[in-house]
Amino acid sequence: MKSIPEQIEAMASQWPDFKVIEHDSSHVEWQGILAPDKREHLVRVRHRIPMVLENISLRDAQPRVQVLKPLLERHLDYEEGPIPHVYASKVEPSLPYLCLFSPSMREWSMNDLIAHTTIFWAAEWLYFYEGWLVTKKWRGGGRHIGPDDEEKRLEPSEAV
């Protein structure tokens, strides 16, 4: 498992314009600009290393990426709208989490560096998002799962 200092060092080396906003021994948050198709997007990346006693899945441990500016546009009439390939955020509904990989297919692990995986995937997601805004069709691939599916929730379900 990569430590928070290892993640910070790799990000500083590969993505020097991404700034650490806050961190401690178990979590880190960065903000930085991605512009895969000229338009700049301010993104936030959050990552938390689970405590040893936590019984969590890879879905719960994965880095979280949100677009802060400009806000992602919602289009109900577009293919896979209102916004394709995102996880809803109950805390910040206008800032969904980007769906960058399939946790069930183990495309990311706690041994991966965010600088070598997540940031590239976020840039690629934004590239296809910009194309979706123009063509109304998602060309970024991936599995489209409905908003009520368990895998599309990054936040714990509420106890009933």
C-alpha positions as CSV (number, residue, x, y, z in Angstrom):
1,M,0.0,0.0,0.0
2,K,1.3,3.4,-0.9
3,S,1.6,5.9,2.0
4,I,0.3,9.4,1.9
5,P,4.0,10.8,1.8
6,E,4.6,8.5,-1.2
7,Q,1.5,9.8,-2.9
8,I,2.4,13.4,-2.2
9,E,6.0,12.9,-3.5
10,A,4.8,11.3,-6.8
11,M,2.2,14.0,-7.4
12,A,4.8,16.8,-6.7
13,S,7.1,15.1,-9.2
14,Q,4.6,14.3,-12.0
15,W,2.0,17.0,-11.5
16,P,3.8,20.0,-9.8
17,D,0.9,22.3,-10.5
18,F,-1.4,20.2,-8.3
19,K,-1.2,21.7,-4.8
20,V,-1.7,19.9,-1.5
21,I,-4.7,21.6,0.2
22,E,-4.6,19.5,3.3
23,H,-3.0,16.3,4.6
24,D,-2.1,14.2,7.5
25,S,-0.8,10.6,7.9
26,S,-4.0,9.1,6.6
27,H,-5.5,11.5,4.1
28,V,-4.6,14.0,1.4
29,E,-6.4,16.5,-0.8
30,W,-5.0,18.2,-3.9
31,Q,-6.4,20.8,-6.3
32,G,-5.1,21.4,-9.8
33,I,-5.9,22.3,-13.3
34,L,-6.5,19.8,-16.1
35,A,-7.0,21.0,-19.6
36,P,-7.2,17.9,-21.9
37,D,-8.9,19.9,-24.7
38,K,-7.9,23.5,-24.1
39,R,-10.7,24.3,-21.6
40,E,-9.3,24.4,-18.1
41,H,-11.0,22.4,-15.3
42,L,-10.1,22.9,-11.6
43,V,-10.3,19.5,-10.0
44,R,-10.1,18.2,-6.5
45,V,-8.6,14.9,-5.7
46,R,-9.1,13.3,-2.2
47,H,-7.6,10.1,-0.9
48,R,-7.8,8.4,2.4
49,I,-5.9,5.4,3.6
50,P,-8.3,3.2,5.6
51,M,-7.4,2.3,9.2
52,V,-6.4,-1.4,9.7
53,L,-9.6,-2.3,11.5
54,E,-11.9,-0.8,8.9
55,N,-13.7,-3.4,6.8
56,I,-14.0,-1.6,3.5
57,S,-14.1,-2.4,-0.1
58,L,-11.9,-1.1,-2.9
59,R,-14.8,1.1,-3.9
60,D,-14.6,2.8,-0.5
61,A,-10.8,3.2,-0.7
62,Q,-10.5,4.6,-4.2
63,P,-9.4,8.3,-4.7
64,R,-12.3,10.7,-5.2
65,V,-12.1,13.2,-8.0
66,Q,-14.5,16.2,-8.4
67,V,-14.6,19.0,-10.9
68,L,-14.8,22.3,-9.0
69,K,-14.8,24.8,-11.9
70,P,-16.5,25.0,-14.2
71,L,-19.3,22.9,-12.7
72,L,-20.2,19.9,-14.8
73,E,-23.2,20.6,-17.1
74,R,-26.3,18.6,-16.7
75,H,-28.2,17.5,-19.8
76,L,-31.1,15.2,-19.3
77,D,-31.7,14.8,-23.1
78,Y,-28.1,13.7,-23.9
79,E,-27.0,10.1,-24.1
80,E,-26.3,8.8,-20.6
81,G,-27.3,12.2,-19.2
82,P,-27.7,14.2,-17.0
83,I,-23.9,13.7,-16.5
84,P,-22.3,10.5,-17.8
85,H,-20.2,8.2,-15.7
86,V,-20.3,10.0,-12.3
87,Y,-21.2,9.0,-8.7
88,A,-23.6,11.2,-6.9
89,S,-22.4,13.2,-3.9
90,K,-24.9,13.5,-1.1
91,V,-22.7,16.1,0.7
92,E,-22.1,18.2,-2.4
93,P,-24.8,17.4,-5.0
94,S,-23.4,19.9,-7.6
95,L,-20.0,18.1,-7.4
96,P,-20.4,14.5,-8.4
97,Y,-17.4,12.2,-8.3
98,L,-15.9,11.1,-11.6
99,C,-16.3,7.4,-12.4
100,L,-12.8,6.7,-13.7
101,F,-12.6,2.9,-13.4
102,S,-14.6,-0.1,-12.4
103,P,-13.8,-1.1,-8.8
104,S,-15.2,-4.6,-9.4
105,M,-12.6,-5.2,-12.2
106,R,-9.8,-4.1,-9.8
107,E,-8.4,-1.5,-12.2
108,W,-7.0,0.5,-9.3
109,S,-5.4,-0.7,-6.0
110,M,-4.0,0.8,-2.9
111,N,-0.5,0.0,-4.3
112,D,-1.0,2.4,-7.2
113,L,0.2,5.9,-7.3
114,I,-2.5,8.5,-7.9
115,A,-0.1,10.5,-10.1
116,H,0.4,7.5,-12.4
117,T,-3.3,6.5,-12.7
118,T,-6.1,8.7,-11.4
119,I,-4.9,12.0,-12.8
120,F,-4.4,10.6,-16.3
121,W,-7.9,8.9,-16.0
122,A,-9.4,12.2,-14.9
123,A,-7.9,14.1,-17.8
124,E,-9.2,11.4,-20.2
125,W,-12.6,11.6,-18.6
126,L,-12.7,15.3,-19.1
127,Y,-11.6,14.9,-22.7
128,F,-14.6,12.7,-23.4
129,Y,-16.9,14.9,-21.3
130,E,-16.0,17.9,-23.5
131,G,-16.8,15.7,-26.6
132,W,-20.1,14.7,-25.0
133,L,-21.1,18.3,-24.6
134,V,-20.6,18.9,-28.3
135,T,-22.0,15.6,-29.8
136,K,-24.5,14.6,-27.0
137,K,-22.9,11.1,-27.2
138,W,-20.5,9.6,-24.6
139,R,-17.5,8.1,-26.5
140,G,-15.4,7.4,-23.4
141,G,-16.4,3.7,-23.1
142,G,-16.9,2.2,-19.7
143,R,-20.0,0.5,-18.2
144,H,-23.0,2.7,-17.7
145,I,-24.7,1.8,-14.5
146,G,-27.9,3.4,-13.2
147,P,-27.9,5.9,-10.3
148,D,-29.6,3.4,-8.0
149,D,-27.1,0.6,-8.5
150,E,-24.9,-0.1,-5.4
151,E,-21.7,0.2,-7.4
152,K,-22.5,3.8,-8.3
153,R,-22.5,5.0,-4.7
154,L,-19.2,6.2,-3.3
155,E,-20.7,7.2,0.0
156,P,-22.0,4.7,2.5
157,S,-25.7,4.0,2.2
158,E,-27.9,5.5,4.9
159,A,-29.0,3.1,7.7
160,V,-32.6,2.3,7.5
